[in-house]
Amino acid sequence: MTNVGKKMTQLDYWLWLSLKDGMNATKMVRLLKVFDSPKAIFEMQRDDFGKALRVNKRTLAALCDKSMVRVEEIKEHCKRIGICILTIDSPYYPQCLKEISAPPHVLYVRCRHRYNLNDYTSIGVVGTREATNYGVLATESIAYGAANNGFVIASGMAKGVDTAAHRGAINAGGITIAVVGGGLETAYPYCNKELMSEIIRTGMVISEYPPYSKPERHHFPERNRIIAGLSKGVIVTEAPERSGALITANYALEENRDLFAVPGDITRPKSAGANNLIKEGAYPVTSARDIVEHYNVEYVEATKVLADKETPKEVINNDIYHDLTEEEKHIISKLSLTPVNFDTLLAATGVTPDKLASTITILEIKGKVKTLPGKNFTLNI
């Protein structure tokens, strides 16, 4: 199958580019500095590439191959098992992740409820896979308290500290994000199969790797940049001097994120990495209160549950954004299947009343929005 006779969507172009052999986020950044969009790259011919960009023969051959077979296979597979494909131009794509040096242009997401992460503050929590009892208890306590105060907890679903971070957030009734280093069909490590199912029910499991991708060794440092990129700050709760968690800490510093560390027993090697970070200037953390108050949020004791925590949004297919202007996407991203009043929508979007009214009318004509009595609106899906 090729693109002949088929109307291409923006999603098709992003998938076509991201699925090329040897393609990665850094190469995509380089290409998109020369070309305006993945569509522009798709429409380029062999001779045009030579004039506009110096690429090796392998990359040139890949970019000249316009076949859509794999794109269609990936889309069908994702639809079948409930994987949402999120591209960098979607209103739901986290703005903070766009700002890192090599953002993933395509993300694969498994979740029961769609959350717009732009409405939340995320905190990354990382540490050793071989966590001590102290490390597990400290991590669970801090993640629980932060989640209970409205922060999203991001980690990597590995054993040890990552697992404790996700558990703490889930136990608090909060939202947690697992960024993984392979495809989203199965859990890695397999012992976290049940945890992955819980995260899908209550939060999001995210990967930049397409379905059936094996969790290769080099994927894990790459996924660490996403944990840091999603987060306002990163906490290292327990880590030895040589630890993958310190890679995430370095990404946090490179991307101007806040860096926190939990002090540990000076006689234990597994605390050395976190203790060294504190000596080098990381903010020391002994409880969730330190995180919450750092961001000027009034602390709520962990025994309480926030009454005003946002109701999860329904799962909404990304197709609803096709053929919309950026302003229309911005407005529609604030709607769900739950009615939203005009005044509430006005405050959420920040546009003028006239502009909101006219855009809502256009979206209704396009069949994207339903108008209800009392100037209330819902998505029309």
N, C-alpha and C positions, 0 to 999 in steps of 0.2 A: 504493500500500500504506500502511495506517496500522497502529496498534498493536492494532486490534480483533482479538480471538481469538488474540493472540500473547502468550506469556509473556515479559515483559520481564526482562532481566538488568541488573545494575549497569553492565556495559559499555555496554549499549544506552543507558541514561540518560546516561552521561558523553559518549558520542559524539553523541547528540541535542543536548545543550547546547553542546558545543564546536564543532559544525559549523554553528551558526547564523550567518547573515550578520552581519558586523560584530562577532562575539564575539571576545574576546581574553582573555589571562590576567588582566589587571587587572579587566575586567568580571566575570569568573567569580569572582574573589576577593570582589568587592563583593556579588554575588548570594548567594554561599555564606555571607556574614556574616549575611544575613537569613534564609535558608532552610538547613535542616540538610543537604540532599543534593540531587544533581541529580534524584533521584526526586521529592522534594518540589516542586521547581520544575516538573517535568513535570506533576504532578497539580494544580497551581494553575490556576484559571480566570481569565478576563479581569478580572472584578470583584475577585477576590481580590488580584490584582497591584496594583491601584490602592490598596487598603487597606494593603498591606504594603510597597510599594516604589514610589518615583517613577521611572518609566522613560519614555523618549521613545516616540513612536508606532511607530517602526521596530522598536525592541527589543520592545515589547509585542506587535506583530503576529508577530514571529519566535517569541516564547515561547508564543504561543497556537496556533501551528502544530504539531500533534502527529504529523505525517507521519514515518514511519520509512524512507521510500524511500532517502534518501541514506545513512542509517545502514547499511542492508542492502547497498547498493552498495559502500560503503567496506569493510565486513567481508568481503564476497566477494572484492573486489580484493586486500585484504591477505592473505587466505588463499591466493589463487592464486599470488602472487609471493613469499610468505614473509616478510611484514611482521608483526611482533608488535605488538599494541596494548597499551601499558602505562598503566594509570590510577594516579592518585595514591594510591589505597587498596590497591594491590597490595603484597604483601610484598617484591617485587623493586624497587619504586620507591625511588630513593636518598633516604635520610632527610635528607641535607644539602640536597638540592634542594627538599624540602618547606619548608625553613626560610627560603627567600628571600621577598622581599616579594610577588612575583608569580610563583609556580611554574606551570609548564605542567601542567595537570590531566590531559592526555592526551599521551602520547609514542608516536611510531611508531618502531619499532626493526627494523633488519635485522642479523642476525647468524647465524652457523652454530652457535655455542655460547651457551647462556644463562649469563651471569655475574650473580651478585648483587653489585652494586656496593657494597652495605653491608659486604661482607667485605674491601674494599680501600680504600686511600687514593689518591685521584686528584689529579693535579697538572695544572693548565691551562698550556699553552705557547702563546703568541701573539706576533705580530710582523708586520712589513711583508710585503706580497705581493712587493715588489721587493727581496728580500733580496740582500745582497752575498755573496760567497764566504765571508767571515768569519761572517756571520750564519747561513748554511746549516750550516757546519762546527760552529759553537758550538752551534746548536740540536740537530743530530743527536747530537753528543757528550753533551750534557746529558740529552736524552730517552733515549738508549741507556742511559746509566748509571743514571738513575732507574728506568727500566723493568726493568733487570737486577736492581735491588734491590727489586722487588715493587710499585712504584708504577704506577698506571694513568695513561697520558698522554692528556689531553683537549685537542683543538684543533678547528679549524673547516674543515679540508680545503681551504683556499684555497691558492693558489700561494705560493711563498716559504717563510716560516718555518713555517706550518702543515704544509705537505707534509714539510719536514725533520723536524718533531717526530714525525709519524706514522711516517716512514721509520725514524727512530732507534729507536722503540719496537718496530716490526716486526722490525728487524734483531737486536734483543736477545732476540727470542722472547717479548716481553711483550704486554700488552694495551693497545690504544689505542682511544679513542672519538672519532669525528668527529661534531660537532654541525653540522648543515647548515641552510641557510636556505630550503629548498624541499622538494618531495616526494622520496621515496626511490627513484623509478623509475630515474632517470639521475643521473650525476655532474655536479656543478657546482663548478668549471669542467670542461668535457668532457675536457680533457687529463688529468684525474685519474681517468678511468674505471677504469684498471687498479689504481690505488691504492685506490679505493673497493672494488673486488672483494677486494683483499688485506685491507682492514680488516674487511669482512664475514666473511672466513674466520677472522680471528684476534682480532677485537674486536667493536665495535658501531658502526653508523652510526645516528644519532638525529636526529629532527626533531619539532617540535611541530606541523608543518604537514601536513595530510592529503595523500593521494596526488594527484598531478597538480598540486600547488601550484607555481606558478612562483617562482623565487628573486627575489622583489621586493626592491628596494633597502632598504626599511625592515625587512625580515626579518633583516638581518645584525646590526644593533645589538641586536635582540631575542634572536637566538640567542647573542650574546655573554654575556648574563646567565645563560644555561644553562651555558655553559662555566665561568663563575665559580662558579655555584651548585653544580656537580658537584664542584668542586675544594676541597681543603684549602688550597691556595695557588696563585697564578698567577705564572708567570714571563714577563716581557717580554724576549725575547732580542735583538731589534733593531727599532727603530721611530723614525721621525722625529717631530718635534714635533706634527704633525697626522696622526694615525694611528688607524684603527679599533681597533688593539690597546690604545690608551689608554682607549677606552670600556670594554673588558673590565677594564682595571686599575681604573677607577673603580667598576665593579660589584663588583670584589673588595673594595675598601675599604668600600663601602656595606654589603656583606654580611659584614663582619668576617672576610674571608679574609686569609691572609698574602700579601704582595706582594713579589715578587723581581724583580730586573732584572740583565741581563748588561751590564757596562760595555763601552763601545765606543770607537773612535777619536774623539777630541774634534774632529778636523778634518772628520769626515764627518757631513753632515746626517742620514743615516739612523740614526745613533747618538744623536741629540740627545734623543729622547723617553725612551729607556731611561736615559741618563745623568741626565736631569732627575729621573726617578723616584727614583734613588739619592740625589740631593741632597735630595729631599723626604722621605726616610726609608725607601724600599724596601730590602730586604736585598740586598746585592750578591752575585752568583753567578758564580763562575769555573769551577765544575765541578759534576758531579752530587753529589759528596761534600758540598757545602754544603747541598744540599736534604736529602739522606738524614740527615745529622747534625743538621740543624735539628729534625727530628722524632724525634730520639733513637733512630734505627735504626742498628745496626752496619753500616758500609759494606762492601760486597763489591766488589772490583775488577771493572771492566767486562769484563775478559777471561774472567770466570767466569760460569757460568749457575747460577741458584739451583736446587738439587736438589729443594727442597720446594715449588716453585711449584705452586699448586693445579691439579689436573686439571680441564679445562673441563667444565662441566655440560652434559648433553644438552639439546636444545631441548625446552622444556616449555610446552604451551599454557596460556594464562591461564585457560581454562575450568575447570581443576582447582580454582581458588579460589572458584568460584561456590557460594553457599549455605553458606559456612563462617564460623564466628565468627573474631574477630581472633586469638584464641589458637590456634585450629586453623590459621589461615593462617600464623602465626608458626612453628609446629612443622613444617608441611608444607614451608615455604620452605627448611628445612635438609635436606630429603631430595632424592634424585635417583634415577636408575635403578641407581646403584651402591649396594650394601648399606651401611647405616650401623648400627653397634652401638648398643644402648640407652644405654650409658654415654657414648659419644661424643655422641649426640643430647642427652643430659641436660646435658652441659657446654655444648653449642652453644646450647641454648634457654634455660637458666637457670631452668627451672621445677622444681618438686619431683618426686621419683620417682613419687609417687602420681598427681599431676596428669598427668605425661607418660604413664604407663601407661593411665590412664582415657581420655585424649584420643586416644592411638593406637588404642585399642579402638573409639572412636566413629568415627575416620577409616577404620578397617577396615570397619566396618559400612556406612559411606557409600560404600565402594568406592574410596576414594582412596589407601589404603595397603595394602601386602602385608607380611605377617609371614613371615620366613624362620627356619630353625633357628638356634639360638644367640642369640636375641633380637636379630636383625638385621631391618632394615626398608628397603623401597624404595617408591617411588611406584608406583601401580597404573594405568599408562596404556598 
